[in-house]
Structures are given as structure tokens and as C-alpha cells.
Amino acid sequence: MENSNVKQGHPKGLYLLFFTEMWERFSYYGMRAIFILFMTKALFIDKASASNIYGSYTGLVYLTPLLGGYIADRFWGNRRSILIGGCLMAIGQFLMFLSGSTVAEAGQNASSISMMWAGLTFLIIGNGFFKPNISTMDHRIDGAFTIFYMGINLGAFFSPLICGSLGDTGNMHDFRYGFLAACIGMIISTISFEILKNKYLVTSEGAPIGMPKAKLDPKTGLTILGAVALIFGLLNFTKIVGFFAGDEALLNTDSKAYAIAHIDLIGYLIYSAIIIMPLIIFSDRTLEKDEKQRISVIFILAFFVVFFWACFEQAGASLTLFADAQTNRTIGGWTMPASWFQSINPLGIIVLAPIFTMFWGMLSKRNLEPSSPLKMAFGLLLVAIGYVVIAFGVHGVDAQTKISMWWLVALYILHTMGELSLSPIGLSMVSKLAPLRFSSLLMGTWFLANAVANKFAGTLSALIPPGAGEEAAKPGAVLPNFLGIEINNLFTFFCVFIALTGTAALVLFGMYKWLEKRMHGVK
């Protein structure tokens, strides 16, 4: 793809991409801020099931860009992919609005839940076309990363405040307005890109960037339709089993239908993909020793990335449930929406990113800048410390007491610092370590690691105990279990995350020098 007029000192194309991405992120994070609250409060889905749905949704959001990137590279180009992806996501958010418009106070409403599944399907497929292509157009423009990153975080900062204010009001019927705001944000993103792309996204000679490359062949078209049908089917798997076996069979915990309906097919799909990928790559006999060692570093760090993001991404799941039920959010006579806590991280990124950049730069001048694996270890450690803080806040608290919101604020600040420590680890590192002939496949592996992390985040969120404070609210309630440990209070729940990220950090601290050797000079 040719450089746009941004490189010649006329950055309007870059700012169009900034504006487009900002509103798309507004839409995504606005919906995410209220999604799990909508499921538990308006659709009457239990917390464990809602957490697993959340993990499946966010996991698939990271999986579909592999398909969308392939279609754009081979056929549609960036422009058409962004338009189609944006339209699909706007439809998805509107379906979420319709889902929120049909909720019933009497209990679960079948049409509301069906609308939610349809909305999630459109959002997942649309993101697959939109996300990799807006990023690709942007990162090929000089100096784009900082502005692009700022656009993401500006959108992520304002969206929980606006969508949360409209939807997270305590009235189950108001969630629809939060989804409608997210829909409007996606419409603004798509229309602004479509109207202005021919004027600003051009080369210095005036030729358009990201044009279609070939007509879509029938086989690939069927693949896209098959992917849509597969995702919708996976999300509705329990309902499909119930359709054939009958609803009564699903209620019988001893029946085969019940066992089949509770198979986590999305988890198997995502987890198996990340296992198969290394086998495919390392089976290539043309790989030399140094190449194999560099590739092994990518896979090892991808493994640690899973633990980081799985614990970090509790922000939209268990930590939102915790903020809603067990945090004192009253300021004066006003109660802050629980969804607003999700604005702390992007605000922290905006404020702290320049400081971290200066800090790493200062260390670099003195030849003291940590390597990528060491920075990742520090990032994991900071996430662990964040959970130590919140675990201390809930320790010894009874079931009726809500803790101060500042414990949660402190956790989010520490997690933001962890993210900034880990931010150099990513696609840039993969591009440096990966052999050119495997660059796309290894980029896909990094996306897969994020998909695994988000799916695992939902699994971990489902462990949140049913009560408030440190004690279970209802004696005799079925308590979650993790590796043989019964999660009977919040202190134990948060200790799970301390153990996961703390252990991962210690292991990485112990092996980072070995990883540096296998990188063969790559920083």
C-alpha cells in the first residue's frame, strides 16, 4: 500500500483514520461497559453463564480478524472491508438495542436473548473486517502509531461515561439507550470514513489507497457465509440442542442432552487453534536453527500474554460485577454507575503513556532499557500487585459491607501501568522475530493468543462467588471451584488472579535472559 499524503506533511488522512477508529472504539467499549450488567440485570442470566458468554464474545472478536485480513488482502481491499465491517457492527449494535427494548421484568424473554445472539454475531463478523484493515491503513503512515493509540483511548475513555450514563441507570429498560449510543458511534465512524476517504486517503499522485484487488470468488463467498453461520451456531449451541432434544431434556442434569449442551465448543475452537499453530510452523523443514529459536520466543511470550490479558480483561467482566454489587460508589448524594470504572484505564493510558515513553527513552540512552521479555515480566507483576490491593480491600469484610471505590481505582491504575510496561510486546516484536515467509501466520498466532486470553478471562470471571463482601450471601449456594480450590469468598477469588499473574511473572523473571539469547540480538 502506498504512503498517503500524510507523509508529505498533510496529515488529514491520518486524522480521518484517527476519527474513524476513535468512534469505532467508542462503540466497542461502550457496549462492553454495560454488556455483562445487561445480561445479569435485564436478561436474568446468572453471573457464571454471563461471564462465559462475555468471554466467548471477546474471544471471537480477536479470532475473526484472521478471516477479515485474508479477505481484504485477496479481494476487497481495506476500503470495502472497513465499510462492510462498519455496517455489520452498526447493525449488531442496533440488534442489541432491540434486545434491550424487548426485555421483560417478569423474567427471561426469548426474543431478547435471540436478538442478543444475532447482535453479537454481527459485531463479531463486522469487527473481523473492520479492525485489521483500519489498523493496516494507519500503521503504514509515518508517525501514525501515537495518534492512532490516542484515538483508541479517547474513544475508550468517553464511551463508558456516555453509554454507562444512558444504560447503567438501575432501570433494566435503559440498557437499550446505551446500546443505541454505541450504534450511533459506529454509524458516525462508518459514514465519516466513507464520505471523506476519496479526499484524504490517497497517494501523493491522488490515487486512492486500499482499493479492491479482485472479485470475490464463489468459494470464498461461501466461506464467509459459512463463518457467519458457524459463529451464530456456536453462540446458540445450547438452544440448538434444546430444539432437537427438547427443553425438558436440558433441565435434566443426568441427560445426554444436558451434557452435550454444556460442551464449550467456542473454547475448544479457540484453544485448539493456538495448539495447532505451532505444530504447523515447526513442521516446516526449511526453518534454520536461529529461526526456530526466534519463533519459539514468540510462542513462549504468547503463552505469558494469555495470563496477562486474561487477568487484565476482568475489567469488563468480574470487576464490573464487583463494582456494581460490592463497591461503595456514592459521592455525596450521587451514585456513580459501575460501568464508569472502565474509563480509568484509558484515562491512565493517556496520562501515563508520555511518562513511560520518556522513562524508557531515558533508560535507552544509558543502555539500561529492559528487553521485551523483562518488560512483560514487570507488566505481569504489576497486574498481580493490583489484585493484591483489591484482595486486601475485601479481606475480612462481611456480606453486607461495600468497600471503598478507591481500592478498585488503585487496581485499575496498577493494571494500566502493567499494560504500559507490556505495550512494546506485540505485533512489532513479532514482525522482528518472525521469518518473512511466516510473518502473516505468526501475526495470526498473536491474535490467537489474545483470543485465548479473552476466552479464558470469561472462564475466570465465572468463578466469582455468589455473595457480597468476603462471605457467600446465601448459605448452601453452589460455589465455583478452580483446580480443586473452592471459591467461597472474594478474597479467595482475587487470590486466584494473584497466583496466576504472580507465578507467571516469577517464571518469566527467571527465564528472560535465556529468551534474550534465543532472540539473537533482536530487542
MORARA-V369719 format. One record per helix or strand of 2 or more residues. SS is the DSSP state (H for helix, E for strand). FROM is the first residue (numbers start at 1). LEN is the number of residues. If there is no record, write none. Layout:
SS;FROM;LEN  SS;FROM;LEN
//
This chain:
H;12;30  H;47;17  H;65;37  H;110;30  H;144;24  H;172;29  H;218;18  H;237;9  H;247;5  H;256;6  H;265;18  H;289;28  H;318;9  E;327;2  E;330;2  E;334;2  H;338;28  H;372;23  E;403;2  H;405;18  H;427;7  H;436;26  E;480;3  E;485;3  H;490;30
//
